[in-house]
Amino acid sequence: MRSSEEFSALKGIGQLAEKMVEMKKNVSYPLVYSLVTLALILPVATATVERAFSAMNIIKNRLRNRIGDQWMNDCLVTYIEKDIFKTIECEEIMQRFQNMKNRRGQLSKIS
């Protein structure tokens, strides 16, 4: 690609990925394109993982060190995705849990 004039003026990995798609080189060189794509995604993926571990340290501290895996996972999802959970009305959440409680009561009466 160094000998090709189309690729010689590129300034970064992002431009390389765009040019590869534009010239259909992503089909000819799928592994190279995958590597370029992974290099572009890596900073975002790393930040997401660091954010998750940071949230885990907030939720699971010494006082609550015996949290079960499933409950901790539920807490982390709600903490990490708090922007989404802010859009849900409290009434909807209460109705959901009330329905879950009612279903459990009905199931225990049947058995």
DSSP file (Angstrom, degrees, kcal/mol; ACC not computed):
  #  RESIDUE AA STRUCTURE BP1 BP2  ACC     N-H-->O    O-->H-N    N-H-->O    O-->H-N    TCO  KAPPA ALPHA  PHI   PSI    X-CA   Y-CA   Z-CA
    1    1 A M    >         0   0    0      0, 0.0     3,-0.6     0, 0.0     6,-0.3   0.000 360.0 360.0 360.0 -22.8    0.0    0.0    0.0
    2    2 A R  T 3   +     0   0    0      1,-0.2     6,-0.0     5,-0.1     0, 0.0   0.847 360.0  52.3 -63.1 -32.2    3.0    2.3    0.5
    3    3 A S  T 3  S+     0   0    0      4,-0.1     2,-0.4     3,-0.0    -1,-0.2   0.697  91.5  91.6 -78.2 -17.6    3.6    2.3   -3.3
    4    4 A S    X>  -     0   0    0     -3,-0.6     4,-1.1     1,-0.1     3,-0.5  -0.632  69.9-147.3 -81.1 131.5    0.0    3.3   -4.0
    5    5 A E  H 3> S+     0   0    0     -2,-0.4     4,-0.7     1,-0.2    -1,-0.1   0.827  95.7  62.3 -66.9 -31.8   -0.6    7.0   -4.3
    6    6 A E  H 34 S+     0   0    0      1,-0.2    -1,-0.2     2,-0.2     3,-0.1   0.841 111.8  37.2 -62.8 -32.7   -4.2    6.7   -2.8
    7    7 A F  H X4 S+     0   0    0     -3,-0.5     3,-1.0    -6,-0.3    -1,-0.2   0.626 100.0  75.8 -94.9 -15.0   -2.7    5.4    0.4
    8    8 A S  H 3< S+     0   0    0     -4,-1.1    -1,-0.2     1,-0.2    -2,-0.2   0.775  93.8  50.7 -71.3 -25.5    0.4    7.5    0.7
    9    9 A A  T 3< S+     0   0    0     -4,-0.7    -1,-0.2    -3,-0.1    -2,-0.1   0.367  80.0 123.9 -94.3   5.3   -1.3   10.7    1.8
   10   10 A L    <   -     0   0    0     -3,-1.0     3,-0.1     1,-0.1    -3,-0.0  -0.386  46.0-160.0 -71.2 144.9   -3.4    9.2    4.6
   11   11 A K        -     0   0    0      1,-0.1     2,-0.3    -2,-0.1    -1,-0.1   0.590  61.9  -4.8-102.2 -13.5   -2.9   10.8    8.0
   12   12 A G  S  > S-     0   0    0      1,-0.1     4,-1.8     0, 0.0    -1,-0.1  -0.961  76.8 -82.8-165.6-178.6   -4.1    8.0   10.4
   13   13 A I  H  > S+     0   0    0     -2,-0.3     4,-2.5     1,-0.2     5,-0.2   0.863 120.1  57.5 -67.0 -36.9   -5.7    4.6   10.9
   14   14 A G  H  > S+     0   0    0      1,-0.2     4,-2.2     2,-0.2    -1,-0.2   0.920 107.8  46.4 -60.7 -44.4   -9.2    6.0   10.6
   15   15 A Q  H  > S+     0   0    0      1,-0.2     4,-2.7     2,-0.2    -1,-0.2   0.868 109.7  55.5 -66.1 -35.5   -8.5    7.3    7.1
   16   16 A L  H  X S+     0   0    0     -4,-1.8     4,-2.5     2,-0.2    -2,-0.2   0.926 108.1  48.0 -61.5 -45.1   -6.8    4.0    6.2
   17   17 A A  H  X S+     0   0    0     -4,-2.5     4,-2.0     2,-0.2    -2,-0.2   0.923 112.8  48.4 -62.4 -44.3  -10.0    2.1    7.2
   18   18 A E  H  X S+     0   0    0     -4,-2.2     4,-2.7     1,-0.2    -2,-0.2   0.928 112.7  47.8 -61.2 -45.4  -12.1    4.5    5.1
   19   19 A K  H  X S+     0   0    0     -4,-2.7     4,-2.5     1,-0.2     6,-0.3   0.873 108.8  54.4 -65.7 -37.7   -9.9    4.3    2.1
   20   20 A M  H  <>S+     0   0    0     -4,-2.5     5,-2.5     2,-0.2     6,-1.2   0.916 112.5  43.2 -62.3 -42.2   -9.8    0.5    2.3
   21   21 A V  H ><5S+     0   0    0     -4,-2.0     3,-1.2     3,-0.2    -2,-0.2   0.920 112.9  52.9 -68.3 -43.1  -13.6    0.3    2.2
   22   22 A E  H 3<5S+     0   0    0     -4,-2.7    -2,-0.2     1,-0.3    -1,-0.2   0.888 116.4  38.3 -58.8 -40.7  -13.8    2.9   -0.5
   23   23 A M  T 3<5S-     0   0    0     -4,-2.5    -1,-0.3    -5,-0.2    -2,-0.2   0.295 111.7-118.4 -95.3   9.7  -11.4    0.9   -2.7
   24   24 A K  T X>5S+     0   0    0     -3,-1.2     4,-0.9    -4,-0.2     3,-0.6   0.739  74.8 132.2  60.8  25.2  -12.9   -2.4   -1.7
   25   25 A K  H 3>< +     0   0    0     -5,-2.5     4,-3.0    -6,-0.3    -4,-0.2   0.674  57.9  73.1 -78.3 -17.3   -9.5   -3.5   -0.2
   26   26 A N  H 34 S+     0   0    0     -6,-1.2    -1,-0.2     1,-0.2     7,-0.2   0.781  99.1  47.3 -66.6 -24.3  -11.3   -4.7    2.9
   27   27 A V  H <4 S+     0   0    0     -3,-0.6    -1,-0.2    -7,-0.3    -2,-0.2   0.866 115.2  44.3 -80.3 -39.5  -12.6   -7.6    0.8
   28   28 A S  H  < S+     0   0    0     -4,-0.9    -2,-0.2     1,-0.3    -3,-0.1   0.860 127.2  29.5 -72.3 -36.0   -9.2   -8.4   -0.6
   29   29 A Y     X  +     0   0    0     -4,-3.0     4,-2.3     1,-0.1    -1,-0.3  -0.605  68.9 159.9-124.6  69.6   -7.4   -8.0    2.7
   30   30 A P  H  > S+     0   0    0      0, 0.0     4,-2.4     0, 0.0     5,-0.2   0.854  75.4  51.6 -64.9 -34.4   -9.9   -9.0    5.4
   31   31 A L  H  > S+     0   0    0      2,-0.2     4,-2.3     1,-0.2     5,-0.1   0.904 110.9  47.6 -69.7 -39.3   -7.4   -9.7    8.1
   32   32 A V  H  > S+     0   0    0      2,-0.2     4,-2.3     1,-0.2    -1,-0.2   0.921 113.1  48.8 -64.7 -42.8   -5.6   -6.4    7.6
   33   33 A Y  H  X S+     0   0    0     -4,-2.3     4,-2.7     1,-0.2    -2,-0.2   0.895 110.4  51.3 -64.6 -39.5   -9.0   -4.6    7.7
   34   34 A S  H  X S+     0   0    0     -4,-2.4     4,-2.7     2,-0.2    -1,-0.2   0.912 110.0  49.7 -62.6 -41.7  -10.0   -6.6   10.9
   35   35 A L  H  X S+     0   0    0     -4,-2.3     4,-2.1     2,-0.2    -2,-0.2   0.910 111.6  47.9 -63.0 -42.8   -6.7   -5.5   12.5
   36   36 A V  H  X S+     0   0    0     -4,-2.3     4,-1.7     2,-0.2    -2,-0.2   0.920 112.4  49.8 -63.4 -43.9   -7.3   -1.9   11.6
   37   37 A T  H  X S+     0   0    0     -4,-2.7     4,-1.9     1,-0.2    -2,-0.2   0.918 110.5  49.5 -61.6 -44.4  -10.8   -2.1   12.9
   38   38 A L  H  X S+     0   0    0     -4,-2.7     4,-2.1     1,-0.2    -1,-0.2   0.879 107.8  54.3 -62.5 -37.8   -9.6   -3.6   16.2
   39   39 A A  H  < S+     0   0    0     -4,-2.1    -1,-0.2     1,-0.2    -2,-0.2   0.852 110.5  47.0 -64.2 -33.4   -7.0   -0.9   16.5
   40   40 A L  H  < S+     0   0    0     -4,-1.7     4,-0.4     1,-0.2    -2,-0.2   0.828 115.8  44.1 -75.5 -32.1   -9.8    1.7   16.2
   41   41 A I  H >X S+     0   0    0     -4,-1.9     4,-2.5     1,-0.2     3,-0.6   0.764  92.1  84.5 -82.8 -26.7  -12.1    0.0   18.7
   42   42 A L  H 3X S+     0   0    0     -4,-2.1     4,-2.8     1,-0.2     5,-0.2   0.841  86.9  50.5 -50.9 -47.8   -9.4   -0.7   21.3
   43   43 A P  H 3> S+     0   0    0      0, 0.0     4,-2.1     0, 0.0    -1,-0.2   0.899 114.2  45.6 -60.8 -38.1   -9.5    2.6   23.2
   44   44 A V  H <> S+     0   0    0     -3,-0.6     4,-2.2    -4,-0.4    -2,-0.2   0.922 114.0  48.2 -68.8 -43.9  -13.3    2.5   23.5
   45   45 A A  H  X S+     0   0    0     -4,-2.5     4,-2.2     1,-0.2    -1,-0.2   0.902 112.0  49.9 -63.6 -41.2  -13.3   -1.1   24.6
   46   46 A T  H  X S+     0   0    0     -4,-2.8     4,-2.5    -5,-0.3    -1,-0.2   0.915 110.7  49.3 -64.1 -43.0  -10.5   -0.4   27.2
   47   47 A A  H  X S+     0   0    0     -4,-2.1     4,-2.3    -5,-0.2    -1,-0.2   0.882 110.0  51.7 -64.2 -37.7  -12.4    2.6   28.6
   48   48 A T  H  X S+     0   0    0     -4,-2.2     4,-2.1     2,-0.2    -1,-0.2   0.915 111.0  46.9 -65.5 -42.9  -15.6    0.5   28.9
   49   49 A V  H  X S+     0   0    0     -4,-2.2     4,-2.4     2,-0.2     5,-0.2   0.915 112.4  49.8 -65.6 -42.7  -13.8   -2.3   30.8
   50   50 A E  H  X S+     0   0    0     -4,-2.5     4,-2.3     1,-0.2    -1,-0.2   0.892 109.9  51.7 -62.5 -38.6  -12.1    0.3   33.1
   51   51 A R  H  X S+     0   0    0     -4,-2.3     4,-2.4     2,-0.2    -1,-0.2   0.899 109.3  50.1 -63.7 -40.7  -15.5    1.9   33.7
   52   52 A A  H  X S+     0   0    0     -4,-2.1     4,-2.3     2,-0.2    -2,-0.2   0.916 111.9  46.8 -65.0 -43.1  -17.0   -1.5   34.6
   53   53 A F  H  X S+     0   0    0     -4,-2.4     4,-2.2     2,-0.2    -2,-0.2   0.875 111.0  52.5 -67.3 -36.1  -14.2   -2.3   37.1
   54   54 A S  H  X S+     0   0    0     -4,-2.3     4,-1.5     2,-0.2    -2,-0.2   0.926 110.9  47.2 -62.9 -44.2  -14.5    1.2   38.6
   55   55 A A  H  X S+     0   0    0     -4,-2.4     4,-2.5     1,-0.2     5,-0.2   0.891 109.2  54.7 -63.3 -39.5  -18.2    0.6   39.1
   56   56 A M  H  X S+     0   0    0     -4,-2.3     4,-3.3     1,-0.2    -1,-0.2   0.896 106.0  52.0 -62.0 -40.1  -17.5   -2.8   40.6
   57   57 A N  H  < S+     0   0    0     -4,-2.2    -1,-0.2     1,-0.2    -2,-0.2   0.838 111.0  48.0 -66.1 -32.1  -15.2   -1.2   43.1
   58   58 A I  H  < S+     0   0    0     -4,-1.5     3,-0.2    -5,-0.1    -2,-0.2   0.922 119.4  37.7 -71.3 -44.6  -17.9    1.2   44.1
   59   59 A I  H  < S+     0   0    0     -4,-2.5     2,-1.0     1,-0.2    -2,-0.2   0.914 118.3  47.4 -76.2 -43.7  -20.6   -1.4   44.5
   60   60 A K  S  < S+     0   0    0     -4,-3.3    -1,-0.2    -5,-0.2     2,-0.2  -0.769  76.1 147.5-105.5  91.4  -18.5   -4.2   45.9
   61   61 A N    >   -     0   0    0     -2,-1.0     3,-0.5    -3,-0.2    -3,-0.1  -0.419  65.8 -79.6-109.1-171.4  -16.5   -2.8   48.8
   62   62 A R  G >  S+     0   0    0      1,-0.2     3,-0.9     2,-0.2     4,-0.1   0.845 127.3  55.0 -61.9 -34.2  -15.3   -4.3   52.0
   63   63 A L  G 3  S+     0   0    0      1,-0.3    -1,-0.2     2,-0.1     3,-0.2   0.830 118.3  33.4 -70.0 -30.3  -18.7   -3.9   53.7
   64   64 A R  G X  S+     0   0    0     -3,-0.5     3,-0.9     1,-0.1    -1,-0.3  -0.288  76.3 132.1-118.2  47.2  -20.5   -5.7   51.0
   65   65 A N  T <   +     0   0    0     -3,-0.9    -1,-0.1     1,-0.2    -2,-0.1   0.579  63.5  64.4 -77.8  -9.9  -17.9   -8.3   50.0
   66   66 A R  T 3   +     0   0    0     -3,-0.2    -1,-0.2    -4,-0.1     2,-0.2   0.082  67.8 140.3-103.5  24.7  -20.2  -11.2   50.1
   67   67 A I    <   -     0   0    0     -3,-0.9     2,-0.0     1,-0.1    -3,-0.0  -0.466  54.4-118.6 -67.0 134.5  -22.5  -10.1   47.3
   68   68 A G     >  -     0   0    0     -2,-0.2     4,-2.5     1,-0.1     5,-0.2  -0.344  22.6-112.3 -70.4 157.4  -23.5  -13.0   45.1
   69   69 A D  H  > S+     0   0    0      1,-0.2     4,-2.5     2,-0.2     5,-0.2   0.900 113.7  47.3 -59.3 -45.6  -22.5  -13.0   41.4
   70   70 A Q  H  > S+     0   0    0      2,-0.2     4,-2.3     1,-0.2    -1,-0.2   0.918 114.1  46.3 -67.0 -42.8  -26.0  -12.5   40.0
   71   71 A W  H  > S+     0   0    0      2,-0.2     4,-2.4     1,-0.2    -1,-0.2   0.905 113.7  49.1 -66.6 -40.0  -26.9   -9.7   42.3
   72   72 A M  H  X S+     0   0    0     -4,-2.5     4,-2.6     2,-0.2    -2,-0.2   0.909 109.8  51.8 -64.7 -41.0  -23.6   -8.0   41.7
   73   73 A N  H  X S+     0   0    0     -4,-2.5     4,-2.3    -5,-0.2    -2,-0.2   0.915 110.1  49.1 -60.0 -44.0  -24.1   -8.3   38.0
   74   74 A D  H  X S+     0   0    0     -4,-2.3     4,-2.0     1,-0.2    -2,-0.2   0.908 112.1  48.6 -62.2 -42.8  -27.6   -6.8   38.3
   75   75 A C  H  X S+     0   0    0     -4,-2.4     4,-2.1     1,-0.2    -2,-0.2   0.904 111.2  50.1 -63.8 -41.7  -26.2   -3.9   40.3
   76   76 A L  H  X S+     0   0    0     -4,-2.6     4,-3.2     2,-0.2     5,-0.3   0.901 108.6  51.9 -65.7 -40.9  -23.4   -3.3   37.9
   77   77 A V  H  X S+     0   0    0     -4,-2.3     4,-2.4     1,-0.2    -1,-0.2   0.937 112.2  45.6 -62.1 -45.3  -25.7   -3.2   34.9
   78   78 A T  H  < S+     0   0    0     -4,-2.0    -1,-0.2     1,-0.2     7,-0.2   0.860 116.6  46.1 -67.0 -33.4  -28.0   -0.6   36.5
   79   79 A Y  H >< S+     0   0    0     -4,-2.1     3,-1.1    -5,-0.2    -2,-0.2   0.929 116.2  42.8 -73.6 -45.9  -25.0    1.4   37.6
   80   80 A I  H 3< S+     0   0    0     -4,-3.2     3,-0.3     1,-0.3    -2,-0.2   0.894 120.5  41.8 -69.4 -39.6  -23.1    1.4   34.3
   81   81 A E  T >X S+     0   0    0     -4,-2.4     4,-2.0    -5,-0.3     3,-0.8  -0.131  74.4 133.0 -98.1  37.3  -26.2    2.0   32.2
   82   82 A K  H <>  +     0   0    0     -3,-1.1     4,-1.7     1,-0.3    -1,-0.2   0.790  64.9  62.3 -62.8 -28.1  -27.6    4.6   34.6
   83   83 A D  H 3> S+     0   0    0     -3,-0.3     4,-0.5     2,-0.2    -1,-0.3   0.896 107.7  43.6 -63.3 -38.7  -28.4    7.0   31.7
   84   84 A I  H X4 S+     0   0    0     -3,-0.8     3,-1.2     1,-0.2     4,-0.4   0.915 112.4  52.1 -70.1 -43.2  -30.8    4.4   30.3
   85   85 A F  H >< S+     0   0    0     -4,-2.0     3,-0.9     1,-0.3    -2,-0.2   0.754  99.4  64.5 -68.3 -23.3  -32.3    3.6   33.7
   86   86 A K  H 3< S+     0   0    0     -4,-1.7    -1,-0.3     1,-0.2    -2,-0.2   0.766  96.3  58.6 -68.1 -23.6  -33.0    7.3   34.4
   87   87 A T  T << S+     0   0    0     -3,-1.2     2,-0.5    -4,-0.5    -1,-0.2   0.617  89.0  88.4 -80.8 -11.5  -35.4    7.3   31.5
   88   88 A I  S <  S-     0   0    0     -3,-0.9     2,-0.1    -4,-0.4     5,-0.0  -0.746  82.0-122.9 -91.3 130.5  -37.6    4.6   33.1
   89   89 A E     >  -     0   0    0     -2,-0.5     4,-1.5     1,-0.1     3,-0.4  -0.416  12.3-127.9 -71.5 144.6  -40.3    5.8   35.4
   90   90 A C  H  > S+     0   0    0      1,-0.2     4,-2.6     2,-0.2     5,-0.2   0.853 109.1  60.4 -60.2 -35.6  -40.3    4.6   39.0
   91   91 A E  H  > S+     0   0    0      1,-0.2     4,-2.4     2,-0.2    -1,-0.2   0.887 102.1  52.2 -61.6 -39.3  -43.9    3.6   38.7
   92   92 A E  H  > S+     0   0    0     -3,-0.4     4,-2.1     2,-0.2    -1,-0.2   0.908 110.4  48.1 -62.9 -42.0  -43.0    1.2   35.8
   93   93 A I  H  X S+     0   0    0     -4,-1.5     4,-2.3     2,-0.2     5,-0.2   0.923 111.8  48.8 -65.5 -44.9  -40.3   -0.4   38.0
   94   94 A M  H  X S+     0   0    0     -4,-2.6     4,-2.4     1,-0.2    -2,-0.2   0.906 111.4  50.0 -62.9 -40.9  -42.6   -0.8   41.0
   95   95 A Q  H  X S+     0   0    0     -4,-2.4     4,-2.5     2,-0.2    -1,-0.2   0.898 109.3  52.5 -63.1 -39.8  -45.3   -2.4   38.8
   96   96 A R  H  X S+     0   0    0     -4,-2.1     4,-2.0     2,-0.2    -2,-0.2   0.936 112.8  43.1 -61.8 -47.5  -42.8   -4.8   37.3
   97   97 A F  H  X S+     0   0    0     -4,-2.3     4,-2.4     2,-0.2    -1,-0.2   0.868 112.4  53.7 -68.2 -35.7  -41.7   -6.0   40.8
   98   98 A Q  H  X S+     0   0    0     -4,-2.4     4,-2.4    -5,-0.2    -1,-0.2   0.915 109.3  48.7 -63.6 -42.0  -45.3   -6.1   42.0
   99   99 A N  H  X S+     0   0    0     -4,-2.5     4,-2.3     2,-0.2    -2,-0.2   0.883 110.4  51.3 -64.5 -38.3  -46.2   -8.4   39.0
  100  100 A M  H  X S+     0   0    0     -4,-2.0     4,-2.1     2,-0.2    -2,-0.2   0.915 111.3  47.8 -63.9 -42.4  -43.2  -10.6   39.8
  101  101 A K  H  X S+     0   0    0     -4,-2.4     4,-2.1     1,-0.2    -2,-0.2   0.902 111.7  50.0 -65.7 -41.4  -44.2  -10.9   43.4
  102  102 A N  H  X S+     0   0    0     -4,-2.4     4,-2.2     1,-0.2    -1,-0.2   0.900 109.9  50.3 -64.8 -40.8  -47.8  -11.7   42.4
  103  103 A R  H  X S+     0   0    0     -4,-2.3     4,-2.4     2,-0.2    -1,-0.2   0.904 109.5  50.8 -64.4 -40.9  -46.7  -14.4   40.0
  104  104 A R  H  X S+     0   0    0     -4,-2.1     4,-2.2     1,-0.2    -1,-0.2   0.905 110.3  50.1 -63.6 -40.0  -44.5  -16.0   42.6
  105  105 A G  H  X S+     0   0    0     -4,-2.1     4,-1.5     1,-0.2    -1,-0.2   0.894 110.9  48.9 -64.4 -39.9  -47.4  -16.1   45.0
  106  106 A Q  H  X S+     0   0    0     -4,-2.2     4,-1.5     1,-0.2    -2,-0.2   0.883 110.8  50.7 -67.0 -37.9  -49.7  -17.6   42.4
  107  107 A L  H  X S+     0   0    0     -4,-2.4     4,-1.9     1,-0.2    -2,-0.2   0.892 108.4  51.2 -67.2 -38.5  -47.1  -20.3   41.6
  108  108 A S  H  < S+     0   0    0     -4,-2.2    -1,-0.2     1,-0.2    -2,-0.2   0.843 108.4  52.6 -69.5 -30.5  -46.7  -21.2   45.3
  109  109 A K  H  < S+     0   0    0     -4,-1.5    -1,-0.2     1,-0.2    -2,-0.2   0.842 108.7  51.2 -69.7 -33.4  -50.5  -21.6   45.7
  110  110 A I  H  <        0   0    0     -4,-1.5    -2,-0.2     1,-0.2    -1,-0.2   0.896 360.0 360.0 -70.9 -40.2  -50.6  -24.0   42.7
  111  111 A S     <        0   0    0     -4,-1.9    -1,-0.2    -5,-0.1    -2,-0.2   0.482 360.0 360.0 -83.2 360.0  -47.8  -26.2   43.9
